[in-house]
C-alpha cells in the first residue's frame, strides 16, 4: 500500500474520530458499552474490513491500515471494540481452516451486521495459549464445550470465537451469544467498559462451527493476538499523544506567580521527558508493524515485535498520564476534566493482552530463542 493511501486513510480517520467526551461518559457502565449505529458507520467507511480480503466484502489493506485507524480511535477514546473485534476476532476467523464459515461470517463482520469477540484466556489472564480452560468433550454422541474463559473483551458481541482444548490439541470454535448453555458475565473495568467471563455448560460445538482445527488453530490465534496487540499499542500511542497535548496546553495557560507555569524549568524538563517517551513509543510501534507486515517475518519474530511495541507503549502511556495528572494539579483528578478519561483508558489498554512487564519477559524469552 502506497504512502499516499496511508496518508489519506490517516486524514480520513482523524477527521471522523473526534473526542466526544459526553458520549464516552454516557456509555460508561452500560451494555453493550458502545453504539451499534457508530459501529455501522465504521463499516460504511470500510474500516471494519481493512483486514478482510475483497472476496469476502473487505478492503484487504493490511496491518498498517488497521494500526492507523486504531491510533485515531485511541485519540478519540472510542468505546467501539475495534482492536478486539475488527482485528483480533476477525483475524482468528480469517486464518482458520473453515472456509465455509469464513464465507458466511466475514462479509457480516465487514458490513457491521455482526460483532464478534475472542475468548481464549483462563482466570490467570496470561499470554500463554496453553492456559485455555475450555475443553471439547462429548455428550450424547455430539461434541460440546465445557469450562470457562475470562477477559473476553466484547461482552456485547453477537458471538465469540472460543479457544478450546480437545484430544487433538487447541481448537477455535464459533459460539453464538444465544447458544444454549452459554452464560456471559460482564466484569467492570477501570474506564467504565467491561470484559466478559464466559461459562460453557455443554454448549454444542458442531464441526460446521469449528473455526480452526488443531492443525491451524494455534497459528491463527497467535497471529490474531499479535496483530491485536499492535492495534492496542496504536490506541495507547494515540491517547498518550492527546494527554501530552492537553498538558502542554495547560502549561501555557495556567498562570502562577504572574507567569505561565510552562515557563518554569522544572516543568519543562518533565514535559520533555513525556515527549521523549511518546516518540520512543511511536518509533518502536512503527518498527514492529513494519516487521510484522513483512511476508518474510517468522511467527516468533512477529510475536517478539508485538511484545516490544506493547511493553513500550503500555509503560509510556501510564507514565505520561500520571505525569499529566500531577502537572494539572487538582483539576486533573476531577471526573469532569477529560484528562481522567485518557488515564482510565490507559489503565485498561496497558493491561489488555498483557502489561509491560509480561511483554518484556516474553520478548526476552523469544529473542534468546532465535
N, C-alpha and C positions, 0 to 999 in steps of 0.2 A: 504494500500500500504506500502511495507516494506521500511525501511530506505535506503537499498541498491538501490532500484529502484529510490527513490527520489534523492539520490546522483548521480546516473548515469544520470538522467534527467538533473540535475543542471549542471553537467560537459558537457553534450552534448549541452545544450542551451548556456552555456558560451563559448564553442568553436565555435559555429555557429554565435552567435550575437556579432560581434566586431564593435566598433565605426568606421564608415566611414563618417567622418565629411564633406567630399566633397559631398557625396550623400545627407546628411542632408541639406546642404546649397542649393544644386541644386534643391531639391524638395520644398523648401520654396516658398509659393505663387503660386504653380502650382495646377492644377486639374488632378487627384483626390487627389494629395498630398502624394501618396505612389505608389509603383510599384507592378503591378499585378504579375509580374514574381517572385518577392520576396514572395508575398502572396502565390503563388503556391508552392514555396519551403517550406514554413512553413507547408503547407498542406501535402507535401510529407514526412516531418519529423513526421507527426501525431499530431502536436501541435494545429492545429485548431480544432481537435476533442477530446481533452483531457476531455472535459465535456460532450461529446456526447456518448450515450451508443453504445456498439458494434453492436447491431442490426440495428443501423442507420449509420453505417460506421465509428464510432468514436472509441476512446480507453477507455472511461469511467474511467479515472484515478481519477477524482475528483478535489476538490478545491485546495488541496496542490500542485498538479502538475501545475495547472493554475497559481498560485501565484509564483512558482519557475520560470516559463517561463517569466512571466511579469517582475520580478525583473531583469532578464538578458536583456530584451528588454529595460528597463529603463536605465540600464548601457550603452547600445549601442545607446540610443536615437532613437530607431527605429520609423520611421514615420507610419509604418503599424498599423492599428487600432485594435490591439489585444484585449485590455480590452473592447473596445467599441463594437466590433463585435463578436469575438470568445467567449467572456464572457457574456456581457450584452444582446445583441440581441439573441444569441444562447440560453441562459437560459430562456429568456422570451418565446421563442418558445417551448422549451423543456417542460416547466412546464405549458403550456396552456392545453386546453382540446380538441384541434382539432387534433386527431391522424392522420387523412389522410393528413393534411398539414404538420405535422411532418415527416411522411414517405416520402413526396415529397421534402421538403426543407432541412432537417437535413443532408442527405448524400451530398447535394450540398454545404452546409456550411463546412462540414468536408473535402471535396475534394478541397476547394478553388475556385470552379466554381462560387460560389455566395458569395457576400459580403453584409451583412445586417447591417442596423443601427437601433437605437432605439430612438423614438421621444416621449417624454412624458411631457416636461416642457412648461410653458407659458412664457410670457415676463419677469416675475419676476425671474425665474430660481431658485426657492427654492427647498426644499426637500419634500414638502408635495405632495402626489399623487393627492390630491383634486384639485390642481391648474391646472389640464389639461384643455386646452381651445378648444380642438377639440370636436365636438359633432356629434352624429349619428342621422340623420333625414331621411325623406322620400322625394323623388322627382319622380314623375311619377310612384308611387307604388313600388319603389325599394329603399333600404337603401343607403344613401350616407353620406360621411364625409364632414364637413364644419368647417372652423376656421383655426387656425394657431398654429404651435408648433415651439419653438425655442430651440437652443442649441443642436440639433441633431449632434452627434459627427462624423458622417461619411458622409460628403456631397457627396462623390463619390460612395456611396453604390448603389447596384443594386435594392434595395428595402428597405422599412422601416417597422418596427413593431411600429404601432402608437397607443398610448393610446387615447381613445375617450370616452366621456360620453354619455350614452343612457338613455332611460327611466328606464331601469333595473339596471343601475349602470355603473361602469367603465368596459370598454371592451378593448381588444387589437386586432388590425386589421393589416393584411399584405397588404402593398400597394407597387406595383412595381414602380420603378422610372419613367417609361414611361407612367404611368396611366394618362388618360385624366383628366384634372382639377388640377393636382398636379404641383406646382411650387416650385423649390428648389433654395433658395437664399443663397450663401455662405457668411459667415462673418469671416473676418480675425481675427486670434488670435495672441498672443504675440510672439509665436515661429515660425510664418510663416505658420502654419497649419490653418485649418478653421473649424468652426461649420456651421450648416445649419439652416436657418429659412424656415420652410415648410408651404406653403399656400395650403389649400384644398378648392376647389370650386366645390362642388357637385361631389366629387370623389366616384366612385362606391365602395360599401362595401358589396359584396355578402357574404352570410353565409359561403360559402366554403373558403373564405379568412379571416374569423374571427379566429384569433389565440387563443383567450381566451374569453369565455363568462363572464358575470357578476359574475358567480359563482366561477370562478378561477382567473380572471384577476388581482385583487388586490394582491393576494398572489404571483402569478407568477412574476408580475412586481417588487414587493418589494424584493423577493429573488434575481432576476436578478440584481437589483441595489445594494443590499448588497454585493453580490459577486464581482460585477464590482468595487465597492468602495474598496474592499480589494485588487483587482488586481491593481487598480490605486495607492493604498498605497505601494504596492510592487514596482511598477515602480519608485515612489518617493524615496523609500529606495535605489534602485539601482543607481539612478542618484546622490543622496547625497553622497553615498559611493565613487563614482568616483570623484565628486567635491572635497571631502576631500582629496582623494589620490593625485589629481593634486596639491592641496595646499601644502600638506606635501612635495611633491617632489620639489616644487618651493622654499619652505623654506630651503631645504637642498642645493640648488644650487645657489640661489641669494645671492651675496656677497655684503655687505655694511660695511664700516669701517674696512675692512680687514678680515671679518669673515662672515660665512653664517648667514643670518638673523634668521634662525631657532634656533640659539644659544641664541637669546635674550629672556629673561624670560617672558616678556610681551606677545610676540607672542606664546610662548609655552603654556601659560595659555589659550589663545584664541583657540589654536588648540585642547587642551584637552577638552574645552567646546564643540567644534564641534564634537569631538569623542563621548562624553557622549550623546549628542543629537542623534547621529546616532545609538548608541547601545540601547538607550531607545526606539527608533523607531523600531528597529529590534525585541526587546523583546515584545513590545506591539503588533506588527503585528503577531508574532508567536502565542501569546496567543489568539488573535482574530480569527485567522484562525483555530486553534485547537477547539475553542468553536463553530464557525460557521459550522465546518465539523462534529461536534458531532451529530449523529442522534437524540439524546435526547434534543437538544437545541431548545428552543421555538423561534418563529419568533421575538418576542420582544427582547430577549437576543441576537439573531443573529444581529439584526439591531443595537443594542447598541454596540456590539463588533465591527461592521464595523465603527461606528462613532468614537469609541475610537481609532482605528488604523488610520483613516483618519485625525482626528484632530491632532494627534501626528506627523504623517509623513508630513502633509502639513506645520505645523509650523516649524518643524525641517529642512525640505528641504529648505524653504525660508531663515531661519536663517543661515544655513550652506553656502548656495550660496552667501548670502550677505556678510558674513564674508570672504568667499573665494575671492570675488571681491576686498574687501578692502585690504586684505593681499597680493594680487598680485600687488596692485598699479595700475598705468595707463594701463599696458598691459592687465589687466583683463577686461577692459571696451572696448577693441577693438573687432570688429566683426571677425577679422582674428584669434583670440585666442579662442580655443574651449570651454573655461570655460563659455563664453557667451551663447553658445548653451544649456548648462546644466541649466543656470539660467533662460533662457526664457522658457525652457520646464517645469521647476519647477513652474513658474508663471501660466502656463496653467493647469498642473495637480493638483496643490494645490487648484485651483478654481473649476475644473471639478467635478461634483457630490457633490458639497458643500465644502466650505472652512473650515478652522479650527474653526472659531467662530460658524458657523452654526452647525457643528457636535458636538461641546461641548454643545451647547444649547440642541440639540436633545438627546444627551447622558444623560444629567441631567434629562430631562423630562422622558425618558424611565426608567431610574434607579429608579426614585421616584415612578413610577407607578408599579414596580414589587414588 
